[in-house]
Amino acid sequence: KFAMVAPDVQIDDGKGTILISSEEGETEANNHRKLSDFGIRNGTRLQADDFLQDYTLLINVLHSEDLEKDVEFEVVGDTPEKVGPKPSEQTPKNITNGSDDGAQPSTSTG
């Protein structure tokens, strides 16, 4: 949902419990566990970092019984419009004849 490339996700409780690691194999044992197995309940906050794209999300987990059929979760709130590194600002430079006063090179042959 968040287009993260290599996320690290931890419970934002000060203990640093890591749920998902960008290091291969480090948290594979968590893949089949439920959020409740980690004590995650309504109101729990998660912190998701994607160092490759240089952004962090704070996720508030809210329990709801009102989801549509076959919908396991819903993302509500502010999500990034575009993820990834910010493009560097490039200033176009128009330089003519070594100056920027608009002078054109001479075409005289004499």
C-alpha positions in Angstrom: 0.0 0.0 0.0 2.8 2.4 0.7 5.2 1.4 -2.1 8.1 0.8 0.3 11.2 -0.8 -1.2 13.1 -2.0 1.9 10.9 -1.2 5.0 11.8 -1.6 8.6 8.7 -1.7 10.8 8.7 -1.5 14.6 6.2 -1.0 17.3 6.4 2.7 18.4 6.5 1.8 22.1 10.1 2.7 23.1 11.1 -1.0 23.2 12.1 -1.3 19.6 10.2 -4.5 18.8 10.9 -5.1 15.1 8.1 -6.6 13.1 9.6 -6.3 9.6 13.3 -5.9 8.8 14.9 -4.8 5.6 17.7 -7.3 6.4 16.8 -10.5 4.5 15.7 -13.4 6.8 15.9 -11.4 10.0 12.1 -11.4 10.7 10.9 -14.2 8.5 9.5 -16.0 11.5 7.0 -13.1 11.9 5.4 -13.5 8.5 2.7 -15.9 9.6 2.0 -14.3 13.0 -1.0 -12.1 13.8 -0.6 -8.5 15.0 -2.2 -9.5 18.2 0.7 -12.0 18.8 2.9 -8.9 19.3 0.4 -7.1 21.6 -0.8 -4.8 18.8 -4.3 -3.7 19.5 -6.6 -0.7 18.8 -4.5 2.5 19.2 -1.1 0.9 18.8 1.4 3.0 16.7 3.9 1.5 14.3 6.8 3.3 12.7 7.8 2.3 9.2 11.1 3.5 7.8 12.3 3.1 4.2 15.9 4.1 4.2 16.4 3.5 0.5 13.6 6.1 -0.3 14.4 8.3 2.7 10.9 8.5 4.3 9.2 7.4 7.5 5.5 6.7 8.2 3.8 6.6 11.6 0.9 4.2 11.4 -2.0 4.3 13.9 -3.7 0.9 14.1 -7.5 1.3 14.6 -9.8 -1.7 15.0 -13.0 -1.7 12.9 -15.8 -4.1 12.4 -17.2 -2.1 9.5 -15.0 -3.2 6.7 -16.5 -4.5 3.5 -16.6 -8.2 2.8 -13.2 -9.8 2.0 -11.4 -6.5 3.0 -8.7 -7.2 5.7 -7.6 -3.6 6.2 -8.1 -0.1 5.0 -5.6 2.8 4.8 -7.2 6.1 5.9 -5.5 9.4 6.2 -2.6 11.2 4.7 -0.5 9.0 2.4 2.4 10.2 0.4 1.5 11.5 -3.0 4.8 10.3 -4.5 7.4 8.2 -2.7 11.0 8.1 -3.3 13.9 10.6 -3.2 13.0 14.1 -3.9 14.3 15.2 -7.3 17.2 17.7 -7.2 16.2 21.1 -8.2 17.8 22.1 -11.5 18.0 25.7 -12.5 18.1 26.1 -16.3 21.1 28.2 -17.4 21.1 30.1 -20.7 24.5 31.5 -21.3 25.2 33.2 -24.6 28.7 34.2 -25.6 29.9 33.8 -22.0 27.5 36.3 -20.6 23.8 36.5 -19.8 23.1 39.9 -21.3 21.6 38.5 -24.5 24.4 39.7 -26.8 24.8 37.6 -29.9 28.2 36.7 -31.5 29.3 38.8 -34.3 28.7 37.5 -37.9 30.8 40.1 -39.7 33.5 38.8 -42.0 35.5 42.1 -42.4 
